Amino acid sequence: SRDKTTGHLSLEGMKEKSLEHLQQQDNAGYEILMEESKKAWAAHWARMAVSIESENPFDQLAIRFAQYHLLVMAPRHDSRYGIGAKGLSGEGYKGHSFWDSEIFILPFFTFSLPEIARSLLEYRYHSLKGARKKAKDNGYKGAMYPWESAWLDDGEVTPAWGEADIVTGKAQKILTGHIEIHITADIAYAVWQYYMVTGDEAFMKRSGYEILFDTGIFWGSRLDLNPDDGTYHINGVIGPDEYKEHINNDAYTNHMAHWCIDNAIHYYHRLKEHDPGTFSRLNKQLHLDTEIEILKNKLDRIYLPEPNGEGIIPQNDTYLQKPSIDLGKYMRQKQAGTIFKDYNIDQINEIQVTKQASVVMLVYLLEHKFNHEIRQANFHYYEPKTLHDSSLSLSSHAILAADIDDLEGAYDLFRKASEIDLGPNMKSSDKGVHAASLGGIWQIIVCGFGGLRMVGGKLRINPKLPPQVKSIRYPVNWKGNPLEVMVSKGSLVIENKGERPVHLTVSNKEYTVEKKLAVKF
């Protein structure tokens, strides 16, 4: 057995231990067990409960449902495990972990229950061996994280073949495990976000810095040199939009890779100056002096897709040159992927259609790089071309809609996201709940409507309540200080329940919260 508490036992020993535990519970009786459960859940809700007062009571049910599943699916007892795409509710995707964990699920834990976030990131640290093996097997350096992960040293576990091609009738090769590589930057981003929110230096010394450096080293080796002008490109990938395969210079991938390399360089200098002990250990292990010099020479020559004259960031080298079609038929369908009844992946590759948030995700995660007008232009360009054929997509669009003050649209997207598992489609969760979407529901309410962000290492709260929502209340754990945030129409109140003052920005003004702050906006 891999269980820590029973790994030393024989099969018969485990059976005896299980029976003994079962008998203890049976002897305790229902009333005692129920009371213990109530107390345990009350303690959890006291730390993480989000309340939303709106025109529809369903909204409160949706966030409660999401938080319940997020908590129970997190293996907080053992950092050797990640979160499967279906949580604990089903066998979909074989229980494998994707980028869902870091980008959609982890922020809830990072801002609310940081000890669980740390455990989930330690899973990625323990998986470095498999990530390094994948990089080496593909001819790269550093750590190249598997698209689908299972046990720590399994490496890449993405299936080789998928469903039949609608045109040829042949099984389609699944390419994500080979060329959907942005997950390596996603994991580094999650490590950095956790560090900025918690200030957990012990974790960084033990695990985090090593991930940041080795993912940066991977990206440096993955860059493709253009001999004509000396720039570096990233060719032959799949970005977050999985309806575009074998593309060059996916905007999300390139920008996140650039960020990852820049971050590795930053922490190289920071550690070298402020923590020579940790630096010396990692320098010896990862050859940082040599590798970081290589990254420095490449950083400013990485090609980054930039906004065109209309403010649109090209999703990849050819997306904006492809024809558009009427997608209304597919957007009205209750099921995902109905476009494959009419087109195969090669045909979809040649149309301006997007599976899920890609450029929209980029301008959400790296919002400091793009102004309001650019973010607005890209939302309005890409959202009508996005089928939301992944449950991950609606939350990113809802948050960006709130950011650009399309509050009616943001609420509509929130309701659609909330109904993925709780809506009228009774078969939507046959293979399990959509774990990433549940994390997205928390992000919509707290980060979108509630305005919570960490930008450049600093706390910012810019609430954006839709007309349908009267008030929101949510907790935040900022660098060990528990905060309670209350948002209502035109009013923000923050209670600091910790021992230290907290500095933050609200509507471009800086404030310090000693015990309580009230702001009108």
PyMOL commands that set and color helices and strands:
alter all, ss='L'
color gray80, all
select helices_A, chain A and resi 11-28+30-48+58-73+92-95+100-112+114-126+128-137+176-179+183-198+201-222+251-274+276-286+288-299+319-321+328-331+338-341+345-348+359-365+367-369+372-385+393-403+407-422+435-449
alter helices_A, ss='H'
color red, helices_A
select strands_A, chain A and resi 51-54+161-164+171-173+224-225+232-233+452-455+458-461+469-478+481-488+491-496+502-506+509-513+516-520
alter strands_A, ss='S'
color yellow, strands_A
deselect
rebuild
show_as cartoon
